[in-house]
């Protein structure tokens, strides 16, 4: 086990080398995006805006950066799901795609599950991927104002706890971390309104998804 998050410059170097190869030496690179409604592309429920959600923005950003690459960004996310449910179908629904990279984004919904159960589920997914030599990037949660509207401050306090747990797991396993929570917090601390980032009370809009995609793209530096 490690004690630090992986290095952004080197963690995906083997994947990046594959994306730099021109035909006929290249191959398809598969990136699987696993999680709940946010990576599924839900904006104002029940509207699904896949082309403005971060998996598609990640694909566009990668194709602009790696013009020789054949890239599949495969979304296995399901709206309303938590990490326990995601772990139960991880082999049949994620590993079956033979990914080079897997991203995991469940913390927003894991508050109902609780920290201990969520940790077990995240560990199961991380370890299943690493056992097959797959690179993993964990995502901290985007933000949610639903609890404040309902007057449930304790519910709101759970979100930073889950964000902290995701950061800890990324450091422990020495894998990737896309810190959506920190990106949202930085936007607000810089004078922005959190509502600028939300299309719905608990789903990001295009700008919010752009912040997440930017965090993910940091793991794919141009060579």
C-alpha positions in Angstrom: 0.0 0.0 0.0 1.0 3.6 -0.6 0.7 6.8 1.5 0.2 9.2 -1.4 -2.0 9.7 -4.4 -0.2 8.7 -7.7 1.8 11.2 -9.7 -0.2 12.8 -12.4 2.8 13.0 -14.7 3.6 9.3 -14.7 0.6 7.2 -13.4 -1.0 6.8 -16.9 2.2 6.9 -18.9 1.7 3.5 -20.4 -1.8 4.4 -21.5 -0.6 7.7 -22.9 2.1 6.0 -24.9 -0.6 3.8 -26.5 -2.6 6.9 -27.3 0.4 8.5 -29.0 1.0 5.6 -31.4 -0.2 6.2 -35.0 -1.8 3.6 -37.2 -1.0 0.8 -37.8 0.8 0.4 -34.4 -2.0 1.8 -32.3 -4.9 0.0 -30.6 -8.2 1.0 -29.0 -7.9 2.4 -25.5 -10.9 1.9 -23.3 -11.8 4.2 -20.4 -14.8 3.1 -18.3 -16.7 5.7 -16.3 -18.5 4.0 -13.4 -20.9 5.7 -10.9 -24.3 7.2 -10.4 -26.5 9.9 -12.0 -23.7 12.5 -12.5 -21.6 10.5 -14.9 -24.8 9.1 -16.3 -25.4 12.7 -17.6 -28.5 13.6 -15.6 -29.0 17.4 -15.4 -32.5 18.5 -14.3 -34.1 15.1 -13.7 -35.3 13.4 -15.8 -33.3 15.2 -18.6 -30.1 13.3 -19.6 -27.6 15.6 -21.3 -24.8 13.2 -22.2 -23.0 15.5 -24.6 -22.4 18.1 -21.8 -21.6 15.6 -19.0 -18.0 15.0 -18.0 -17.5 11.6 -19.7 -18.2 13.2 -23.1 -16.1 16.3 -22.2 -13.3 13.9 -21.2 -13.5 12.2 -24.5 -13.5 15.5 -26.4 -10.5 16.7 -24.4 -8.6 13.5 -25.0 -9.2 13.5 -28.7 -8.0 17.1 -29.0 -4.9 16.1 -27.1 -4.2 12.7 -28.7 -5.1 13.0 -32.4 -3.8 9.5 -33.4 -5.7 7.7 -30.6 -8.8 5.5 -31.0 -10.5 6.0 -27.6 -13.7 4.6 -26.2 -15.1 6.3 -23.1 -17.6 3.8 -21.9 -20.2 5.0 -19.4 -21.4 2.2 -17.1 -23.0 4.6 -14.6 -26.6 4.2 -13.4 -28.7 7.0 -11.9 -29.6 6.5 -8.3 -27.1 3.8 -7.7 -24.6 3.7 -4.7 -21.2 2.1 -4.5 -22.5 -1.2 -3.0 -24.7 -1.7 -6.1 -21.9 -0.6 -8.4 -19.5 -3.1 -6.8 -22.0 -5.9 -7.2 -21.9 -5.5 -11.0 -18.3 -4.4 -11.3 -17.0 -7.6 -12.9 -20.0 -8.2 -15.2 -20.6 -4.5 -16.1 -17.1 -2.9 -16.0 -14.3 -5.4 -16.2 -16.0 -7.0 -19.2 -15.0 -4.0 -21.3 -11.3 -4.7 -20.6 -10.6 -1.1 -19.6 -7.2 0.5 -19.5 -8.6 3.0 -17.0 -11.6 3.0 -14.7 -13.0 6.0 -12.9 -15.3 5.6 -9.9 -17.8 8.3 -8.8 -20.3 7.3 -6.1 -19.7 9.5 -3.1 -22.7 11.7 -3.7 -25.1 8.8 -3.3 -23.1 7.0 -0.7 -24.3 9.2 2.2 -27.4 7.0 2.5 -25.1 3.9 2.5 -22.8 5.2 5.2 -19.0 5.5 5.4 -18.2 2.0 6.5 -20.3 0.2 3.8 -19.1 2.6 1.2 -15.5 2.0 2.1 -15.9 -1.7 1.7 -17.5 -1.3 -1.7 -14.9 1.1 -3.0 -12.1 -1.2 -1.8 -13.7 -4.1 -3.6 -13.9 -2.2 -6.9 -10.4 -0.8 -6.5 -8.8 -4.1 -5.7 -10.7 -5.9 -8.5 -9.4 -3.4 -11.0 -5.8 -3.4 -9.7 -5.7 -7.2 -9.7 -6.1 -7.0 -13.5 -3.5 -4.3 -14.0 -6.1 -1.6 -14.7 -5.4 2.0 -13.7 -8.0 3.6 -11.4 -9.0 7.2 -10.8 -11.4 8.0 -7.9 -13.6 11.0 -7.9 -14.7 13.0 -4.9 -18.4 14.2 -5.1 -19.7 17.2 -6.9 -22.0 19.3 -4.7 -25.6 19.0 -3.6 -27.9 21.7 -2.2 -30.9 19.4 -1.7 -30.1 18.8 2.0 -29.9 22.6 2.7 -33.3 23.1 1.0 -34.7 20.4 3.2 -33.2 21.9 6.3 -31.1 18.9 7.0 -27.6 20.2 8.0 -26.4 16.9 9.3 -27.1 15.3 5.9 -25.0 18.2 4.3 -22.2 17.4 6.7 -21.8 13.9 5.3 -20.6 15.0 1.9 -17.1 16.3 3.1 -16.7 13.1 5.1 -17.2 10.9 2.0 -14.9 13.2 0.0 -12.2 12.8 2.7 -12.7 9.0 2.6 -12.2 9.0 -1.2 -9.0 11.0 -0.9 -7.7 8.6 1.8 -8.4 5.6 -0.4 -6.7 7.1 -3.4 -3.6 7.8 -1.2 -3.6 4.4 0.4 -3.7 2.5 -2.9 -1.4 5.0 -4.7 -3.9 5.6 -7.5 -5.5 8.6 -9.2 -7.7 11.2 -7.7 -9.9 13.7 -9.5 -11.0 16.0 -6.7 -14.3 17.4 -7.9 -15.2 18.6 -4.4 -12.0 20.6 -4.2 -12.6 22.1 -7.6 -16.2 23.2 -6.6 -14.9 24.6 -3.3 -12.2 26.5 -5.2 -14.7 28.0 -7.6 -16.8 29.3 -4.6 -13.7 30.5 -2.7 -12.7 32.5 -5.8 -15.9 34.4 -5.7 -18.3 32.2 -7.7 -21.7 31.1 -6.6 -22.2 27.4 -6.1 -25.5 27.6 -8.0 -23.5 28.6 -11.1 -22.3 25.0 -11.2 -25.6 23.2 -10.7 -28.4 22.5 -13.3 -30.5 20.9 -10.6 -30.4 21.0 -6.8 -28.0 17.9 -6.8 -26.7 17.6 -10.4 -24.0 19.7 -12.1 -24.6 21.8 -15.2 -22.2 22.1 -18.1 -19.9 24.4 -16.1 -19.8 22.0 -13.2 -19.1 19.1 -15.5 -16.3 21.1 -17.1 -14.6 21.4 -13.7 -14.8 17.6 -13.3 -13.5 16.9 -16.8 -10.6 19.3 -16.2 -9.6 17.4 -13.1 -9.7 14.1 -15.0 -7.7 15.5 -17.9 -4.9 16.4 -15.6 -4.1 12.7 -15.5 -3.5 12.6 -19.2 -0.7 15.1 -19.8 0.4 15.7 -23.3 3.8 14.3 -24.0 
